[in-house]
Amino acid sequence: MQFFRSRYFSLLSVAVLIGLVFFAGVYAGYENRPEVEKITSLLNKEAEQPAQVDFAAFWKAWNLVNEKYVAANYGTTTASSTFKKAVTDQEKVYGAIQGLLKSLDDPYTVFFPPEEAKSFQDDIKGNFEGVGMEIGIRDDILTVISPLKGTPAERAGMLAGDKILEIDGKSTADMPVDSAVRIIRGKKGTTVALKILHDGAEEVEEVRITRDVIEIPTISLESEVKTPKGKVKQTGLRPDGVFVIRLYNFSADSATKFRDALQQFANAGSNKLLLDLRSNPGGYLEASVDMASWFLPKDAVVVSESFGDNREPNIHESKGYDVFNKNLKMAILVNRGSASASEILAGALKEHGVAKLVGERTFGKGSVQELVDVTPTTQMKVTVARWLTPKGHSISLEGLKPDIEVKLTPEDVKKGNDPQFDRAITYLVTGK
């Protein structure tokens, strides 16, 4: 799930107005068409044509398309199966909005027509069928942010940082993230073929993944013991005294589960805590602030929300639970799949001197999206702000640099080795 906040700010109405204005222009020229009548009242209340925008070129293009355009594969004959139906005026409106947003050159600001809007709602509810990986754009290339634990993508060997060059034979060059998601998703039991380039590799590899129902985990304690009856019990506490928590996402209930895990850490009597945020694509801002609050005094800055020149920044501060003393030794594992809320939590604890970051530079997903209904069946996701660490560093620019840098290669994964985890344990046990 991509990062977005669960509440709306006043800026939202301003940002969404752009899309509504575009609807208003279309409506003004075709006010009697039934496909746009359903949004008439919304447009009259919330949008007016901007004073310094000339829509003459748009309307000329619209009319030229209607008067002259004939698709090369359009027709009524049954001689060819490649013929397709004519594009409706409503589909042209949707296409115009998508073109408007594409001009912003922001892969996270997107418009969802009815079918895509429903799919996106399924995604954020965590109830969908697909391969189970988060994807985004890095350096203008479709890239895996993280494969989710226990999913077909992870079992197929997909790694954070993998570049996706083709999906079912279609090039991903200039392909929007939402379009790629729609192609990769599908019914349980069906297969998708990806051509990928592992980070640092020279040869392209084809990976075929069988889709399944995706259940997104939240948290786990990464050390196990056997009970007298032979059952395996997760305790989190290793024999060397390090307590390990792995957090997979920042969902609505993750803050509560994290609190429970910290209670078990306290009960274990350890002062060495390892938090694994690798391949955690993020989630809710409120969850990351709540988790940081267990380690920071009241009013300590967790993250700043910068709106550029639009308004003053919004500062998110610790709630001041602050239950741990200076004896706490903490390390946080991060990699290229640690994004968004993961970067907020890791950045705050790093810059306040609570924890050392171990692993690789994070993804750099430091922008804020708002989700809003444009019509009853369509939605728009709009970037409205960017995240800054407590010391004012932009997460979006380069992500977070670890204090102790350790690579994890595809060869390590194949052999079952985890040098990042091992290095973090060494730091916590020896202090070096």
C-alpha positions as a LaTeX table, in Angstrom:
\begin{tabular}{lrrr}
\hline
Residue & $x$ (\AA) & $y$ (\AA) & $z$ (\AA) \\
\hline
Met1 & 0.00 & 0.00 & 0.00 \\
Gln2 & 1.33 & 3.40 & $-0.85$ \\
Phe3 & 1.59 & 5.99 & 1.93 \\
Phe4 & $-1.36$ & 8.33 & 2.45 \\
Arg5 & $-2.92$ & 10.01 & 5.45 \\
Ser6 & $-6.30$ & 9.02 & 6.82 \\
Arg7 & $-7.51$ & 12.58 & 7.32 \\
Tyr8 & $-8.06$ & 15.54 & 5.02 \\
Phe9 & $-6.37$ & 18.95 & 5.22 \\
Ser10 & $-7.60$ & 22.27 & 3.84 \\
Leu11 & $-4.98$ & 21.99 & 1.09 \\
Leu12 & $-6.90$ & 19.03 & $-0.28$ \\
Ser13 & $-9.75$ & 21.17 & $-1.59$ \\
Val14 & $-7.24$ & 23.36 & $-3.41$ \\
Ala15 & $-5.39$ & 20.44 & $-4.99$ \\
Val16 & $-8.51$ & 18.63 & $-6.07$ \\
Leu17 & $-9.90$ & 21.81 & $-7.57$ \\
Ile18 & $-7.48$ & 21.36 & $-10.46$ \\
Gly19 & $-9.24$ & 18.17 & $-11.52$ \\
Leu20 & $-12.68$ & 19.64 & $-10.93$ \\
Val21 & $-11.86$ & 22.67 & $-13.06$ \\
Phe22 & $-10.95$ & 20.38 & $-15.92$ \\
Phe23 & $-14.31$ & 18.66 & $-15.53$ \\
Ala24 & $-15.91$ & 22.09 & $-15.60$ \\
Gly25 & $-14.31$ & 22.90 & $-18.95$ \\
Val26 & $-15.59$ & 19.67 & $-20.47$ \\
Tyr27 & $-19.02$ & 20.22 & $-19.04$ \\
Ala28 & $-19.26$ & 23.79 & $-20.33$ \\
Gly29 & $-18.99$ & 22.61 & $-23.91$ \\
Tyr30 & $-21.24$ & 19.57 & $-23.61$ \\
Glu31 & $-23.75$ & 20.41 & $-20.94$ \\
Asn32 & $-26.50$ & 18.26 & $-22.46$ \\
Arg33 & $-24.52$ & 15.02 & $-22.59$ \\
Pro34 & $-25.97$ & 12.53 & $-20.06$ \\
Glu35 & $-22.58$ & 11.04 & $-19.15$ \\
Val36 & $-21.49$ & 14.25 & $-17.43$ \\
Glu37 & $-24.81$ & 15.39 & $-15.97$ \\
Lys38 & $-24.23$ & 13.40 & $-12.77$ \\
Ile39 & $-21.41$ & 15.75 & $-11.73$ \\
Thr40 & $-23.22$ & 19.00 & $-12.57$ \\
Ser41 & $-24.13$ & 19.94 & $-9.02$ \\
Leu42 & $-20.63$ & 19.14 & $-7.76$ \\
Leu43 & $-19.02$ & 21.36 & $-10.39$ \\
Asn44 & $-21.38$ & 24.26 & $-9.78$ \\
Lys45 & $-20.60$ & 24.23 & $-6.07$ \\
Glu46 & $-16.87$ & 23.59 & $-6.03$ \\
Ala47 & $-15.22$ & 24.71 & $-9.27$ \\
Glu48 & $-14.94$ & 27.75 & $-11.47$ \\
Gln49 & $-12.86$ & 28.18 & $-14.61$ \\
Pro50 & $-9.46$ & 29.66 & $-13.63$ \\
Ala51 & $-9.18$ & 33.30 & $-14.64$ \\
Gln52 & $-5.89$ & 33.06 & $-16.58$ \\
Val53 & $-6.32$ & 29.73 & $-18.35$ \\
Asp54 & $-7.32$ & 29.62 & $-22.03$ \\
Phe55 & $-9.07$ & 26.35 & $-22.88$ \\
Ala56 & $-9.43$ & 27.22 & $-26.58$ \\
Ala57 & $-6.65$ & 24.83 & $-27.62$ \\
Phe58 & $-8.21$ & 22.00 & $-25.66$ \\
Trp59 & $-11.62$ & 22.51 & $-27.20$ \\
Lys60 & $-10.15$ & 22.72 & $-30.69$ \\
Ala61 & $-8.37$ & 19.42 & $-30.11$ \\
Trp62 & $-11.55$ & 17.88 & $-28.68$ \\
Asn63 & $-13.58$ & 18.91 & $-31.72$ \\
Leu64 & $-10.89$ & 17.78 & $-34.18$ \\
Val65 & $-10.89$ & 14.34 & $-32.56$ \\
Asn66 & $-14.67$ & 14.08 & $-32.77$ \\
Glu67 & $-14.79$ & 15.30 & $-36.40$ \\
Lys68 & $-11.77$ & 13.61 & $-37.98$ \\
Tyr69 & $-10.28$ & 10.80 & $-35.92$ \\
Val70 & $-10.63$ & 7.19 & $-37.10$ \\
Ala71 & $-8.72$ & 4.51 & $-35.21$ \\
Ala72 & $-6.55$ & 2.24 & $-37.35$ \\
Asn73 & $-8.13$ & $-0.81$ & $-35.74$ \\
Tyr74 & $-11.69$ & 0.51 & $-35.45$ \\
Gly75 & $-14.58$ & $-0.78$ & $-37.50$ \\
Thr76 & $-17.73$ & $-2.87$ & $-37.64$ \\
Thr77 & $-16.54$ & $-5.69$ & $-39.86$ \\
Thr78 & $-15.94$ & $-9.09$ & $-38.29$ \\
Ala79 & $-13.01$ & $-9.79$ & $-40.61$ \\
Ser80 & $-10.49$ & $-8.90$ & $-37.94$ \\
Ser81 & $-10.55$ & $-9.57$ & $-34.22$ \\
Thr82 & $-8.31$ & $-6.53$ & $-33.63$ \\
Phe83 & $-11.14$ & $-4.03$ & $-34.13$ \\
Lys84 & $-12.21$ & $-2.26$ & $-30.97$ \\
Lys85 & $-15.12$ & $-0.16$ & $-29.80$ \\
Ala86 & $-15.09$ & 3.61 & $-30.20$ \\
Val87 & $-13.90$ & 5.60 & $-27.20$ \\
Thr88 & $-16.79$ & 7.25 & $-25.37$ \\
Asp89 & $-16.89$ & 10.94 & $-24.45$ \\
Gln90 & $-16.67$ & 9.95 & $-20.77$ \\
Glu91 & $-13.50$ & 7.94 & $-21.45$ \\
Lys92 & $-12.06$ & 11.00 & $-23.20$ \\
Val93 & $-12.80$ & 13.06 & $-20.09$ \\
Tyr94 & $-10.97$ & 10.51 & $-17.93$ \\
Gly95 & $-8.07$ & 10.51 & $-20.39$ \\
Ala96 & $-7.90$ & 14.32 & $-20.28$ \\
Ile97 & $-7.64$ & 14.28 & $-16.49$ \\
Gln98 & $-4.94$ & 11.60 & $-16.62$ \\
Gly99 & $-3.03$ & 13.71 & $-19.12$ \\
Leu100 & $-3.32$ & 16.73 & $-16.85$ \\
Leu101 & $-1.85$ & 14.82 & $-13.93$ \\
Lys102 & 0.89 & 13.27 & $-16.06$ \\
Ser103 & 2.10 & 16.78 & $-16.90$ \\
Leu104 & 3.06 & 17.15 & $-13.21$ \\
Asp105 & 5.73 & 14.44 & $-13.65$ \\
Asp106 & 4.79 & 12.88 & $-10.30$ \\
Pro107 & 4.20 & 9.10 & $-10.39$ \\
Tyr108 & 2.19 & 9.26 & $-7.14$ \\
Thr109 & $-0.40$ & 11.80 & $-8.35$ \\
Val110 & $-2.91$ & 9.73 & $-10.31$ \\
Phe111 & $-6.57$ & 9.61 & $-11.34$ \\
Phe112 & $-8.60$ & 6.44 & $-10.89$ \\
Pro113 & $-11.53$ & 5.79 & $-13.27$ \\
Pro114 & $-14.29$ & 3.58 & $-11.80$ \\
Glu115 & $-12.64$ & 0.17 & $-12.23$ \\
Glu116 & $-9.24$ & 1.37 & $-11.03$ \\
Ala117 & $-10.84$ & 3.20 & $-8.08$ \\
Lys118 & $-12.41$ & $-0.04$ & $-6.89$ \\
Ser119 & $-9.09$ & $-1.90$ & $-7.27$ \\
Phe120 & $-7.27$ & 0.76 & $-5.26$ \\
Gln121 & $-9.82$ & 0.48 & $-2.45$ \\
Asp122 & $-9.24$ & $-3.28$ & $-2.39$ \\
Asp123 & $-5.50$ & $-2.67$ & $-2.16$ \\
Ile124 & $-5.61$ & $-0.37$ & 0.86 \\
Lys125 & $-7.97$ & $-2.75$ & 2.63 \\
Gly126 & $-5.33$ & $-5.46$ & 2.21 \\
Asn127 & $-7.82$ & $-7.78$ & 0.53 \\
Phe128 & $-6.79$ & $-8.59$ & $-3.02$ \\
Glu129 & $-5.36$ & $-11.17$ & $-5.38$ \\
Gly130 & $-1.99$ & $-10.68$ & $-7.01$ \\
Val131 & 1.70 & $-11.38$ & $-6.44$ \\
Gly132 & 2.31 & $-9.37$ & $-3.25$ \\
Met133 & 4.87 & $-6.68$ & $-3.86$ \\
Glu134 & 5.01 & $-2.90$ & $-3.62$ \\
Ile135 & 6.28 & $-1.09$ & $-6.72$ \\
Gly136 & 7.23 & 2.51 & $-7.49$ \\
Ile137 & 9.26 & 4.68 & $-9.83$ \\
Arg138 & 12.97 & 5.20 & $-9.17$ \\
Asp139 & 15.16 & 7.04 & $-11.69$ \\
Asp140 & 12.24 & 6.87 & $-14.16$ \\
Ile141 & 12.24 & 3.05 & $-14.03$ \\
Leu142 & 9.51 & 0.82 & $-12.60$ \\
Thr143 & 11.15 & $-0.66$ & $-9.50$ \\
Val144 & 10.25 & $-3.11$ & $-6.74$ \\
Ile145 & 10.03 & $-1.29$ & $-3.42$ \\
Ser146 & 9.53 & $-4.50$ & $-1.52$ \\
Pro147 & 8.10 & $-8.01$ & $-1.87$ \\
Leu148 & 5.75 & $-8.76$ & 1.01 \\
Lys149 & 6.59 & $-11.62$ & 3.36 \\
Gly150 & 5.14 & $-15.00$ & 2.49 \\
Thr151 & 3.78 & $-13.90$ & $-0.90$ \\
Pro152 & 4.30 & $-15.34$ & $-4.41$ \\
Ala153 & 6.64 & $-12.44$ & $-5.23$ \\
Glu154 & 8.94 & $-13.28$ & $-2.30$ \\
Arg155 & 8.86 & $-17.00$ & $-3.11$ \\
Ala156 & 9.76 & $-16.24$ & $-6.73$ \\
Gly157 & 12.91 & $-14.43$ & $-5.59$ \\
Met158 & 11.86 & $-10.84$ & $-6.22$ \\
Leu159 & 14.05 & $-8.37$ & $-4.30$ \\
Ala160 & 13.83 & $-4.75$ & $-3.26$ \\
Gly161 & 15.48 & $-2.67$ & $-5.97$ \\
Asp162 & 14.66 & $-5.03$ & $-8.85$ \\
Lys163 & 13.96 & $-3.12$ & $-12.08$ \\
Ile164 & 10.85 & $-4.35$ & $-13.92$ \\
Leu165 & 11.47 & $-3.93$ & $-17.66$ \\
Glu166 & 8.49 & $-5.85$ & $-19.09$ \\
Ile167 & 5.17 & $-7.21$ & $-17.84$ \\
Asp168 & 3.63 & $-9.96$ & $-19.95$ \\
Gly169 & 5.65 & $-8.77$ & $-22.92$ \\
Lys170 & 4.72 & $-5.09$ & $-22.52$ \\
Ser171 & 7.52 & $-2.60$ & $-21.99$ \\
Thr172 & 7.27 & $-0.62$ & $-18.75$ \\
Ala173 & 9.00 & 2.43 & $-20.25$ \\
Asp174 & 6.81 & 5.44 & $-19.36$ \\
Met175 & 4.22 & 3.08 & $-17.81$ \\
Pro176 & 2.46 & 4.72 & $-14.80$ \\
Val177 & 2.61 & 2.82 & $-11.52$ \\
Asp178 & $-1.15$ & 2.33 & $-11.37$ \\
Ser179 & $-1.18$ & 0.84 & $-14.89$ \\
Ala180 & 1.59 & $-1.60$ & $-13.94$ \\
Val181 & $-0.34$ & $-2.60$ & $-10.81$ \\
Arg182 & $-3.45$ & $-3.35$ & $-12.87$ \\
Ile183 & $-1.49$ & $-5.61$ & $-15.23$ \\
Ile184 & 0.38 & $-7.46$ & $-12.49$ \\
Arg185 & $-2.71$ & $-8.06$ & $-10.39$ \\
Gly186 & $-5.07$ & $-10.85$ & $-11.36$ \\
Lys187 & $-7.05$ & $-13.86$ & $-10.31$ \\
Lys188 & $-5.59$ & $-16.51$ & $-8.03$ \\
Gly189 & $-3.93$ & $-19.30$ & $-10.01$ \\
Thr190 & $-3.10$ & $-17.21$ & $-13.07$ \\
Thr191 & 0.48 & $-16.33$ & $-14.01$ \\
Val192 & 2.28 & $-13.08$ & $-14.82$ \\
Ala193 & 5.66 & $-12.97$ & $-16.59$ \\
Leu194 & 8.13 & $-10.25$ & $-15.60$ \\
Lys195 & 11.45 & $-9.36$ & $-17.19$ \\
Ile196 & 13.60 & $-7.97$ & $-14.41$ \\
Leu197 & 17.10 & $-6.73$ & $-13.76$ \\
His198 & 18.41 & $-7.39$ & $-10.26$ \\
Asp199 & 20.28 & $-4.46$ & $-8.74$ \\
Gly200 & 23.93 & $-4.73$ & $-9.81$ \\
Ala201 & 23.26 & $-7.53$ & $-12.32$ \\
Glu202 & 24.07 & $-7.30$ & $-16.03$ \\
Glu203 & 21.67 & $-9.87$ & $-17.48$ \\
Val204 & 17.90 & $-9.58$ & $-17.70$ \\
Glu205 & 15.99 & $-12.43$ & $-16.07$ \\
Glu206 & 12.45 & $-13.63$ & $-16.75$ \\
Val207 & 10.41 & $-14.48$ & $-13.66$ \\
Arg208 & 7.01 & $-16.14$ & $-13.84$ \\
Ile209 & 4.84 & $-15.66$ & $-10.75$ \\
Thr210 & 1.57 & $-17.44$ & $-9.99$ \\
Arg211 & $-0.93$ & $-15.08$ & $-8.39$ \\
Asp212 & $-2.62$ & $-15.84$ & $-5.09$ \\
Val213 & $-4.78$ & $-14.23$ & $-2.41$ \\
Ile214 & $-2.54$ & $-11.75$ & $-0.60$ \\
Glu215 & $-2.74$ & $-11.46$ & 3.16 \\
Ile216 & $-0.50$ & $-8.71$ & 4.46 \\
Pro217 & 1.23 & $-9.51$ & 7.80 \\
Thr218 & 1.88 & $-6.77$ & 10.36 \\
Ile219 & 4.46 & $-7.80$ & 12.93 \\
Ser220 & 6.40 & $-10.81$ & 14.18 \\
Leu221 & 8.92 & $-11.67$ & 16.88 \\
Glu222 & 11.90 & $-13.17$ & 15.10 \\
Ser223 & 13.20 & $-15.63$ & 17.69 \\
Glu224 & 11.55 & $-18.96$ & 18.45 \\
Val225 & 11.78 & $-21.60$ & 21.19 \\
Lys226 & 10.19 & $-24.99$ & 21.60 \\
Thr227 & 7.89 & $-25.57$ & 24.54 \\
Pro228 & 8.06 & $-28.79$ & 26.61 \\
Lys229 & 5.23 & $-30.13$ & 24.43 \\
Gly230 & 7.23 & $-29.52$ & 21.28 \\
Lys231 & 5.28 & $-26.50$ & 20.05 \\
Val232 & 7.13 & $-23.53$ & 18.59 \\
Lys233 & 6.61 & $-20.26$ & 20.43 \\
Gln234 & 7.74 & $-16.84$ & 19.26 \\
Thr235 & 9.53 & $-15.02$ & 22.06 \\
Gly236 & 11.62 & $-12.40$ & 20.28 \\
Leu237 & 14.55 & $-12.96$ & 22.68 \\
Arg238 & 17.68 & $-14.58$ & 21.26 \\
Pro239 & 20.21 & $-16.51$ & 23.40 \\
Asp240 & 22.64 & $-13.58$ & 23.07 \\
Gly241 & 20.13 & $-11.27$ & 24.75 \\
Val242 & 19.00 & $-9.39$ & 21.64 \\
Phe243 & 15.23 & $-8.95$ & 21.28 \\
Val244 & 14.10 & $-8.91$ & 17.63 \\
Ile245 & 10.91 & $-7.32$ & 16.28 \\
Arg246 & 10.10 & $-7.35$ & 12.57 \\
Leu247 & 7.50 & $-4.86$ & 11.36 \\
Tyr248 & 6.06 & $-5.46$ & 7.88 \\
Asn249 & 3.82 & $-2.40$ & 7.46 \\
Phe250 & 2.24 & 0.53 & 9.27 \\
Ser251 & $-1.39$ & $-0.57$ & 9.17 \\
Ala252 & $-4.26$ & 0.73 & 11.28 \\
Asp253 & $-3.57$ & $-1.78$ & 14.08 \\
Ser254 & 0.22 & $-1.86$ & 13.84 \\
Ala255 & 0.75 & 0.69 & 16.64 \\
Thr256 & $-1.18$ & $-1.52$ & 19.09 \\
Lys257 & 0.72 & $-4.64$ & 18.04 \\
Phe258 & 4.01 & $-2.77$ & 18.33 \\
Arg259 & 3.12 & $-1.67$ & 21.86 \\
Asp260 & 2.40 & $-5.30$ & 22.80 \\
Ala261 & 5.74 & $-6.39$ & 21.33 \\
Leu262 & 7.56 & $-3.70$ & 23.35 \\
Gln263 & 5.82 & $-4.97$ & 26.49 \\
Gln264 & 7.24 & $-8.43$ & 25.78 \\
Phe265 & 10.65 & $-6.83$ & 25.25 \\
Ala266 & 10.42 & $-5.14$ & 28.66 \\
Asn267 & 9.25 & $-8.37$ & 30.30 \\
Ala268 & 12.23 & $-10.21$ & 28.81 \\
Gly269 & 14.63 & $-8.05$ & 30.83 \\
Ser270 & 16.80 & $-7.22$ & 27.82 \\
Asn271 & 18.22 & $-3.81$ & 26.92 \\
Lys272 & 19.16 & $-4.75$ & 23.35 \\
Leu273 & 16.46 & $-4.16$ & 20.72 \\
Leu274 & 16.66 & $-4.87$ & 16.99 \\
Leu275 & 13.81 & $-3.49$ & 14.86 \\
Asp276 & 13.71 & $-4.89$ & 11.33 \\
Leu277 & 12.09 & $-2.46$ & 8.88 \\
Arg278 & 13.54 & $-3.99$ & 5.74 \\
Ser279 & 11.11 & $-4.16$ & 2.81 \\
Asn280 & 8.48 & $-2.32$ & 4.87 \\
Pro281 & 6.74 & $-0.04$ & 2.34 \\
Gly282 & 5.05 & 2.12 & 4.99 \\
Gly283 & 1.44 & 2.92 & 5.81 \\
Tyr284 & $-0.21$ & 5.37 & 8.17 \\
Leu285 & 1.58 & 8.43 & 9.50 \\
Glu286 & $-0.22$ & 8.20 & 12.85 \\
Ala287 & 1.23 & 4.72 & 13.42 \\
Ser288 & 4.83 & 5.86 & 12.86 \\
Val289 & 4.41 & 8.85 & 15.20 \\
Asp290 & 2.88 & 6.64 & 17.91 \\
Met291 & 5.73 & 4.12 & 17.66 \\
Ala292 & 8.40 & 6.84 & 17.83 \\
Ser293 & 6.70 & 8.21 & 20.95 \\
Trp294 & 7.76 & 5.17 & 23.00 \\
Phe295 & 11.38 & 6.29 & 22.62 \\
Leu296 & 11.17 & 10.11 & 22.57 \\
Pro297 & 10.24 & 12.78 & 25.12 \\
Lys298 & 7.07 & 14.80 & 24.69 \\
Asp299 & 7.15 & 17.43 & 21.93 \\
Ala300 & 10.29 & 16.02 & 20.28 \\
Val301 & 9.90 & 16.38 & 16.52 \\
Val302 & 9.18 & 13.09 & 14.73 \\
Val303 & 8.67 & 14.50 & 11.23 \\
Ser304 & 7.74 & 17.77 & 9.52 \\
Glu305 & 5.21 & 18.00 & 6.75 \\
Ser306 & 6.38 & 20.62 & 4.25 \\
Phe307 & 3.84 & 22.18 & 1.90 \\
Gly308 & 6.37 & 24.29 & 0.02 \\
Asp309 & 5.24 & 27.88 & $-0.32$ \\
Asn310 & 1.57 & 27.01 & 0.14 \\
Arg311 & 1.52 & 27.25 & 3.94 \\
Glu312 & 3.50 & 26.80 & 7.13 \\
Pro313 & 4.87 & 23.28 & 7.76 \\
Asn314 & 2.91 & 20.90 & 9.94 \\
Ile315 & 5.09 & 19.53 & 12.75 \\
His316 & 4.32 & 16.05 & 14.11 \\
Glu317 & 5.68 & 15.64 & 17.64 \\
Ser318 & 6.19 & 12.76 & 20.05 \\
Lys319 & 3.34 & 11.94 & 22.41 \\
Gly320 & 6.00 & 11.49 & 25.08 \\
Tyr321 & 5.51 & 7.90 & 26.23 \\
Asp322 & 9.34 & 7.79 & 26.49 \\
Val323 & 9.54 & 4.61 & 28.59 \\
Phe324 & 13.15 & 3.61 & 27.88 \\
Asn325 & 16.23 & 4.97 & 29.64 \\
Lys326 & 19.75 & 5.57 & 28.35 \\
Asn327 & 20.69 & 1.93 & 28.87 \\
Leu328 & 18.68 & 1.00 & 25.78 \\
Lys329 & 20.80 & $-0.19$ & 22.85 \\
Met330 & 18.81 & $-0.18$ & 19.63 \\
Ala331 & 19.51 & $-0.90$ & 15.97 \\
Ile332 & 17.12 & $-0.61$ & 13.02 \\
Leu333 & 17.57 & $-2.68$ & 9.88 \\
Val334 & 16.72 & $-0.83$ & 6.64 \\
Asn335 & 17.10 & $-1.46$ & 2.91 \\
Arg336 & 15.89 & $-0.15$ & $-0.44$ \\
Gly337 & 12.44 & $-1.49$ & 0.39 \\
Ser338 & 12.11 & 0.61 & 3.56 \\
Ala339 & 9.87 & 3.46 & 2.50 \\
Ser340 & 7.50 & 6.16 & 3.66 \\
Ala341 & 6.42 & 5.58 & 7.28 \\
Ser342 & 9.43 & 3.27 & 7.76 \\
Glu343 & 11.69 & 6.17 & 6.83 \\
Ile344 & 9.82 & 8.52 & 9.17 \\
Leu345 & 10.29 & 6.22 & 12.18 \\
Ala346 & 13.89 & 5.28 & 11.33 \\
Gly347 & 14.85 & 8.88 & 10.55 \\
Ala348 & 13.42 & 10.19 & 13.83 \\
Leu349 & 15.12 & 7.59 & 16.03 \\
Lys350 & 18.41 & 7.98 & 14.16 \\
Glu351 & 18.53 & 11.78 & 14.40 \\
His352 & 17.49 & 11.84 & 18.06 \\
Gly353 & 20.33 & 9.44 & 18.86 \\
Val354 & 18.09 & 6.54 & 19.94 \\
Ala355 & 19.09 & 3.99 & 17.29 \\
Lys356 & 21.74 & 3.15 & 14.71 \\
Leu357 & 20.62 & 2.30 & 11.18 \\
Val358 & 22.15 & $-0.84$ & 9.66 \\
Gly359 & 21.82 & $-2.04$ & 6.07 \\
Glu360 & 21.34 & $-0.07$ & 2.85 \\
Arg361 & 20.03 & 3.34 & 1.87 \\
Thr362 & 16.23 & 3.51 & 2.04 \\
Phe363 & 13.87 & 3.99 & $-0.92$ \\
Gly364 & 13.21 & 7.71 & $-0.53$ \\
Lys365 & 9.39 & 7.79 & $-0.57$ \\
Gly366 & 8.92 & 11.03 & 1.33 \\
Ser367 & 5.84 & 12.51 & $-0.25$ \\
Val368 & 2.30 & 12.75 & 1.11 \\
Gln369 & $-0.77$ & 11.78 & $-0.88$ \\
Glu370 & $-4.41$ & 12.62 & $-0.23$ \\
Leu371 & $-7.15$ & 10.40 & $-1.62$ \\
Val372 & $-10.39$ & 12.14 & $-2.60$ \\
Asp373 & $-13.57$ & 11.28 & $-4.47$ \\
Val374 & $-13.88$ & 13.24 & $-7.71$ \\
Thr375 & $-17.25$ & 11.67 & $-8.58$ \\
Pro376 & $-19.16$ & 8.88 & $-6.80$ \\
Thr377 & $-17.19$ & 6.29 & $-8.81$ \\
Thr378 & $-13.82$ & 7.96 & $-9.48$ \\
Gln379 & $-10.97$ & 9.09 & $-7.25$ \\
Met380 & $-7.76$ & 11.08 & $-7.39$ \\
Lys381 & $-4.61$ & 10.58 & $-5.34$ \\
Val382 & $-2.71$ & 13.86 & $-5.09$ \\
Thr383 & 0.74 & 14.64 & $-3.69$ \\
Val384 & 0.23 & 17.56 & $-1.29$ \\
Ala385 & 3.40 & 17.67 & 0.81 \\
Arg386 & 6.80 & 16.12 & 1.49 \\
Trp387 & 8.36 & 14.74 & 4.64 \\
Leu388 & 11.38 & 16.26 & 6.39 \\
Thr389 & 13.34 & 14.52 & 9.17 \\
Pro390 & 13.71 & 16.25 & 12.57 \\
Lys391 & 16.90 & 17.91 & 11.27 \\
Gly392 & 15.20 & 19.09 & 8.10 \\
His393 & 16.49 & 16.54 & 5.59 \\
Ser394 & 14.13 & 15.66 & 2.74 \\
Ile395 & 13.35 & 11.94 & 2.72 \\
Ser396 & 12.40 & 12.10 & $-0.97$ \\
Leu397 & 15.78 & 13.30 & $-2.21$ \\
Glu398 & 18.02 & 10.38 & $-1.31$ \\
Gly399 & 16.29 & 8.39 & 1.40 \\
Leu400 & 18.13 & 7.63 & 4.65 \\
Lys401 & 21.79 & 6.65 & 4.73 \\
Pro402 & 22.57 & 3.89 & 7.26 \\
Asp403 & 25.14 & 4.44 & 10.01 \\
Ile404 & 26.54 & 0.99 & 9.27 \\
Glu405 & 26.27 & 0.10 & 5.58 \\
Val406 & 25.98 & $-3.58$ & 4.69 \\
Lys407 & 24.94 & $-5.01$ & 1.32 \\
Leu408 & 22.68 & $-8.01$ & 0.85 \\
Thr409 & 23.31 & $-9.65$ & $-2.53$ \\
Pro410 & 21.08 & $-12.05$ & $-4.49$ \\
Glu411 & 23.75 & $-14.70$ & $-3.78$ \\
Asp412 & 23.31 & $-14.11$ & $-0.04$ \\
Val413 & 19.56 & $-14.62$ & $-0.40$ \\
Lys414 & 19.99 & $-17.84$ & $-2.39$ \\
Lys415 & 22.40 & $-19.23$ & 0.21 \\
Gly416 & 20.18 & $-18.19$ & 3.13 \\
Asn417 & 22.78 & $-15.75$ & 4.48 \\
Asp418 & 21.84 & $-12.42$ & 6.07 \\
Pro419 & 24.97 & $-10.29$ & 6.62 \\
Gln420 & 22.85 & $-7.23$ & 7.47 \\
Phe421 & 21.11 & $-9.02$ & 10.34 \\
Asp422 & 24.40 & $-10.52$ & 11.53 \\
Arg423 & 26.11 & $-7.10$ & 11.54 \\
Ala424 & 23.27 & $-5.54$ & 13.54 \\
Ile425 & 23.51 & $-8.32$ & 16.13 \\
Thr426 & 27.26 & $-7.77$ & 16.38 \\
Tyr427 & 26.76 & $-4.06$ & 16.99 \\
Leu428 & 24.19 & $-4.66$ & 19.73 \\
Val429 & 26.25 & $-7.34$ & 21.49 \\
Thr430 & 29.69 & $-5.71$ & 21.25 \\
Gly431 & 28.88 & $-2.04$ & 20.72 \\
Lys432 & 31.05 & $-2.02$ & 17.59 \\
\hline
\end{tabular}
